[in-house]
């Protein structure tokens, strides 16, 4: 069912709209090397084949998982022979190009630079991390998106009718809700939807009139479980945890619970999720709700002791708590400022009155420390740094508002004492 012409391609309208950069480059045969970056089943391989057909070039497909440098050199040699014979060169489609090592990628550079081949690399990984800079600078990156459900249904209907490349010879039809289930369940992966439809058609019994009818139940049985695009070592993993954290930070429990559910259903390690929640409790809530960290740690312990599937209940409980807690990054920001001072400035001396009271401390001048508990309110104004620094600026959110009032009083007392000492001199 692979399209043979540009007009047959479904999806990727942002790349292939009439008059777009890629559309013009393909039709005018001026496309240089390119990287197709996107999720599985979104049409990267299909478009590469269509480009070869449209530009009347030979098409050679290699998988970076199994191909060697020798395979690449053979393709380059063939392209050179074709050009020397007055023909178009070769489109080398390198699937999963991110699996090539740096040295293997370097082999591609000369032939890409001199135009011996048109290299089209396909990857599900972020090319800015997965590919070396030299190859990226010689290639144009095109980002593909998952195919929309409506577009998947167009593909499925086309497959049912096409007698040459599709399932038309089976004389099958499908209910609308069955088609919708295929389109939803494949999660934007057209390949998954088409394989599931083929399984449903080829395994379904024929009716008395010889026709095949696909129901929702047939679709559910063929697809079994929704296909969730989630690579634990790839972009989807990091994008999803990023969305999860940002939803909690944005105080949206519904979104946070959705992304949590996606990670659990995709098989993410629940301990990884719980660890990020522990970090979040201090980084994004802090003193605005001191119980947040305790809740997150309790969740982490529950995940380790209970395990899935029941631990998902603990995760959901604490995700909702964290998302609905008052937010403050004041302690996180304060620590970063203090760290910057430590790293960039001269290390401050420890005031003498704060140094340990070991034998001979008095002779060394380690005296003058005031024990806070001996004073009203368990506070006494004294310096704990040799030079004034102000890092922590509590917000007025949640419990931190009370901390802000208390800290303001203490800072005012210290300021009054300094003014009093200055007046004596």
C-alpha positions in Angstrom: 0.0 0.0 0.0 3.0 2.3 -0.2 2.1 5.4 -2.3 3.8 5.7 -5.7 3.4 9.4 -6.2 3.6 12.6 -4.1 -0.2 13.1 -4.5 -0.9 9.8 -2.8 1.0 10.5 0.4 -1.3 11.0 3.4 -0.1 13.2 6.2 2.9 15.6 6.6 1.0 18.5 5.1 3.4 20.9 6.8 6.2 19.4 4.7 4.5 18.5 1.4 1.9 21.3 0.9 2.0 22.5 -2.7 4.8 25.0 -3.1 6.5 24.1 0.1 10.3 23.9 0.2 10.4 20.1 0.1 7.7 19.9 -2.5 9.6 22.2 -4.8 12.9 20.5 -4.2 11.5 17.1 -5.1 9.6 18.2 -8.2 12.6 20.1 -9.5 15.1 17.4 -8.5 17.2 19.8 -6.5 16.9 18.0 -3.2 20.3 17.5 -1.5 20.9 15.2 1.4 18.2 15.2 4.1 17.4 13.8 7.5 13.8 12.6 8.1 13.1 12.7 11.8 9.9 11.5 13.3 8.0 8.7 15.1 7.6 5.2 13.6 5.0 4.6 10.8 4.7 8.3 9.8 5.9 7.8 6.2 9.7 8.5 6.2 10.5 5.4 4.1 7.6 5.9 1.9 8.5 9.5 1.0 12.1 8.5 0.3 10.9 5.9 -2.2 8.5 8.4 -3.8 11.4 10.9 -4.1 13.5 8.3 -6.0 10.6 7.5 -8.3 9.8 11.2 -8.9 13.4 12.1 -9.7 13.9 8.9 -11.7 16.8 7.8 -9.5 17.8 4.4 -8.4 16.8 3.6 -4.8 19.0 1.7 -2.4 17.8 1.0 1.1 20.1 0.1 3.9 19.5 -0.4 7.6 22.1 1.1 9.9 21.4 -1.8 12.3 22.9 -4.3 9.9 24.7 -2.3 7.1 28.5 -2.0 7.1 30.8 0.6 5.7 31.4 -1.8 2.8 27.6 -1.7 1.9 27.8 2.1 1.9 30.8 2.1 -0.4 29.2 -0.3 -2.8 26.1 2.0 -3.0 28.4 5.0 -3.6 30.3 3.1 -6.3 27.0 2.2 -8.1 25.9 5.8 -8.0 29.2 6.9 -9.5 28.9 4.4 -12.3 25.3 5.6 -13.1 26.4 9.2 -13.2 29.4 8.3 -15.5 26.9 6.6 -17.8 24.9 9.8 -18.0 22.1 8.7 -15.7 20.8 10.1 -12.5 22.7 9.1 -9.4 21.3 7.1 -6.5 19.1 7.8 -3.5 20.6 6.1 -0.6 18.0 5.6 2.1 19.7 4.8 5.5 17.1 3.7 8.0 17.8 4.3 11.7 20.8 6.3 10.7 21.4 7.1 14.4 22.6 3.6 14.9 25.7 4.4 12.8 28.8 5.2 14.8 30.6 8.5 14.4 33.3 6.8 12.2 30.6 5.2 10.0 28.8 8.5 9.6 32.1 10.1 8.6 32.3 7.7 5.6 29.2 9.4 4.2 30.6 12.9 4.3 32.7 13.0 1.0 29.9 11.5 -1.2 27.3 13.7 0.4 29.4 16.8 -0.1 30.2 16.2 -3.7 26.7 15.0 -4.6 27.6 11.5 -5.6 24.5 10.3 -3.7 21.4 11.9 -2.4 21.5 10.6 1.2 18.2 10.4 3.1 18.6 9.3 6.6 15.6 8.3 8.8 15.7 8.4 12.5 13.3 8.4 15.4 15.9 10.0 17.6 16.7 13.8 17.9 19.3 14.2 15.1 21.0 17.0 17.0 22.0 14.4 19.6 22.2 11.3 17.5 24.2 12.5 14.5 27.6 14.2 14.2 27.8 17.9 13.5 29.6 17.5 10.1 26.8 15.3 8.7 24.1 17.6 10.0 25.7 20.7 8.5 25.5 19.0 5.1 21.9 17.8 5.4 18.5 19.4 5.6 16.4 18.2 8.6 12.7 17.6 8.0 10.6 16.8 11.1 7.7 14.4 10.5 4.6 14.2 12.8 2.4 11.3 13.7 -0.4 10.8 11.2 -3.8 12.2 12.3 -6.7 9.8 12.9 -8.7 11.1 10.0 -5.7 10.6 7.7 -5.3 7.0 9.0 -8.9 6.3 8.1 -8.3 7.6 4.6 -5.4 5.1 4.3 -7.5 2.2 5.6 -10.4 2.9 3.2 -7.9 3.0 0.4 -6.4 -0.3 1.4 -9.9 -2.0 1.5 -10.7 -0.8 -2.0 -7.3 -1.3 -3.8 -7.3 -4.6 -5.6 -3.7 -4.4 -6.8 -1.7 -3.3 -3.7 -4.3 -3.6 -1.0 -7.1 -5.8 0.3 -9.6 -5.1 -2.5 -9.6 -8.7 -3.7 -11.2 -9.8 -0.4 -14.4 -7.8 -1.0 -14.4 -6.5 2.6 -15.9 -3.6 4.3 -15.7 -2.3 7.9 -18.0 -0.4 10.3 -17.1 3.2 11.0 -16.4 2.5 14.7 -14.1 -0.3 13.7 -12.2 2.1 11.4 -12.1 4.7 14.2 -10.7 2.1 16.6 -7.9 1.2 14.2 -7.0 4.9 13.7 -7.1 5.7 17.4 -5.4 2.5 18.6 -2.3 2.8 16.3 -1.3 6.1 17.9 -0.4 7.7 14.6 1.5 4.7 13.3 0.0 3.9 9.9 2.0 0.7 9.6 0.4 -0.7 12.8 -3.1 0.3 11.6 -2.7 -1.4 8.2 -1.2 -4.6 9.6 -4.1 -4.8 12.1 -6.6 -4.2 9.3 -5.0 -6.9 7.1 -5.1 -9.4 10.0 -8.8 -8.6 10.6 -9.7 -9.1 6.9 -7.6 -12.2 6.3 -8.8 -14.0 9.5 -12.5 -13.0 9.3 -15.0 -15.6 8.1 -17.0 -14.8 4.9 -20.7 -14.2 5.1 -23.3 -16.2 3.1 -22.9 -13.7 0.2 -19.1 -14.2 0.2 -18.4 -10.8 1.6 -16.3 -10.0 4.7 -17.6 -7.6 7.3 -15.2 -6.1 9.9 -16.9 -5.0 13.2 -15.6 -3.2 16.2 -15.0 -6.5 18.0 -12.9 -7.7 15.0 -10.8 -4.5 15.2 -10.3 -4.9 18.9 -9.2 -8.5 18.5 -6.8 -7.6 15.7 -5.2 -4.6 17.4 -5.3 -6.3 20.9 -3.9 -3.2 22.8 -3.4 0.4 21.8 0.1 1.0 20.4 1.8 3.7 22.5 4.7 5.5 20.9 7.2 5.4 23.7 10.9 4.5 23.4 12.5 4.4 26.9 15.8 5.5 25.5 14.6 8.0 23.0 12.8 11.3 22.5 9.4 10.1 23.5 10.7 9.1 26.9 12.2 12.5 27.6 9.3 14.4 26.0 6.7 12.6 28.1 8.5 13.1 31.4 9.0 16.7 30.4 5.3 17.2 29.8 4.6 15.3 33.1 6.8 17.6 35.1 5.6 20.8 33.4 1.9 19.8 34.0 2.6 19.4 37.7 4.5 22.6 37.8 1.6 24.3 36.0 -0.8 22.9 38.6 -2.8 20.9 36.1 -3.6 17.5 37.9 -5.6 16.2 34.9 -2.7 16.6 32.4 -0.2 15.3 34.9 -2.3 12.2 35.5 -2.7 11.6 31.8 1.1 11.7 31.2 1.6 9.5 34.2 -0.9 7.0 32.8 0.8 7.1 29.4 4.2 6.3 31.0 2.8 3.4 33.1 0.9 1.9 30.1 4.1 2.2 28.0 6.1 0.2 30.5 8.1 3.0 32.1 10.0 2.1 35.2 7.8 3.5 38.1 10.9 4.2 40.2 12.1 6.6 37.5 8.8 8.4 37.7 8.9 8.4 41.6 12.4 9.8 41.6 11.4 12.7 39.4 8.5 13.4 41.8 10.9 13.5 44.8 13.1 16.1 42.9 10.0 18.0 41.8 8.8 18.3 45.5 11.9 20.3 46.4 12.6 22.1 43.2 9.1 23.4 42.4 7.2 23.3 45.7 9.8 23.6 48.4 8.8 25.5 51.5 5.4 26.4 50.1 4.3 23.0 51.3 6.9 21.2 53.4 4.8 18.1 53.4 5.3 17.7 49.6 8.7 16.1 50.0 7.4 13.7 52.6 4.6 12.7 50.3 6.9 12.2 47.4 9.4 10.1 49.4 6.5 8.0 50.8 5.4 7.4 47.2 8.9 6.3 46.2 8.9 3.8 49.1 5.5 2.6 48.2 6.5 2.0 44.6 9.5 0.0 45.8 7.6 -2.1 48.4 4.3 -2.6 46.6 5.3 -2.6 42.9 3.0 -2.5 39.9 0.2 -2.7 39.2 -1.0 -1.5 42.6 1.7 1.1 43.0 0.1 3.1 40.2 -2.6 4.1 42.8 0.2 5.5 45.0 1.7 7.4 42.1 -1.7 8.9 41.1 -2.4 9.9 44.6 0.8 11.8 45.1 0.9 13.2 41.5 -2.5 14.9 42.2 -1.2 16.2 45.6 2.0 17.7 44.0 0.1 19.2 41.1 -2.4 20.9 43.5 0.2 22.1 46.0 1.2 25.8 46.2 4.4 26.3 44.2 7.7 28.0 44.9 11.2 27.5 43.5 12.7 30.0 46.0 14.9 27.4 47.8 16.1 26.0 44.5 16.9 29.5 43.1 18.7 30.4 46.4 20.9 27.3 46.3 21.8 28.1 42.7 22.9 31.6 43.6 24.9 30.4 46.5 26.6 27.8 44.3 27.4 30.4 41.7 29.1 32.5 44.4 31.1 29.5 45.7 32.2 28.6 42.2 33.0 32.0 40.8 34.1 34.1 43.8 36.8 33.9 46.5 35.9 31.3 49.2 34.6 33.2 52.3 36.4 32.7 55.6 34.4 31.1 58.4 33.9 33.8 61.2 35.9 33.0 64.3 32.9 32.8 66.6 31.4 30.0 64.4 34.5 27.8 64.5 34.7 24.6 66.5 35.4 25.1 70.2 38.4 22.6 70.4 41.2 22.8 72.9 43.0 26.1 72.5 40.0 27.7 70.7 40.0 30.7 73.1 43.7 31.4 72.6 43.0 31.4 68.8 40.1 33.8 69.2 37.3 31.4 68.5 35.0 33.1 70.9 31.8 35.2 70.9 29.3 32.7 69.7 25.8 33.3 71.0 23.6 30.2 71.6 20.2 31.0 70.0 18.2 29.0 72.5 19.3 31.3 75.3 17.4 34.2 73.8 13.8 35.2 73.4 12.1 33.6 70.5 15.2 31.3 70.1 16.8 33.9 67.9 19.7 36.3 68.4 21.1 38.6 65.8 24.7 37.6 64.9 26.6 37.2 61.6 27.0 33.7 60.1 28.9 34.9 57.0 31.9 37.4 57.0 30.1 39.5 54.4 26.4 40.0 53.8 24.7 37.7 51.3 21.0 37.4 50.5 20.0 34.3 48.6 16.7 33.1 49.9 13.7 35.2 49.0 10.6 33.4 50.2 7.4 33.8 48.2 3.9 34.5 49.6 2.7 31.0 48.5 1.3 28.6 51.0 3.4 27.9 54.1 6.2 30.0 52.7 4.2 33.1 53.4 4.6 32.5 57.1 8.3 31.8 56.6 8.6 35.1 54.8 7.1 37.0 57.7 9.3 35.3 60.2 12.5 35.8 58.2 11.6 39.4 57.6 11.5 39.9 61.4 14.8 38.2 61.9 16.5 40.2 59.2 15.1 43.4 60.6 16.5 42.6 64.1 19.9 41.9 62.5 19.7 45.2 60.6 18.7 47.1 63.8 21.7 45.6 65.7 24.1 46.8 63.0 22.7 50.3 63.1 23.0 50.2 66.9 26.6 49.1 66.7 27.4 51.8 64.1 25.9 54.5 66.3 28.3 53.5 69.1 31.2 54.4 66.9 
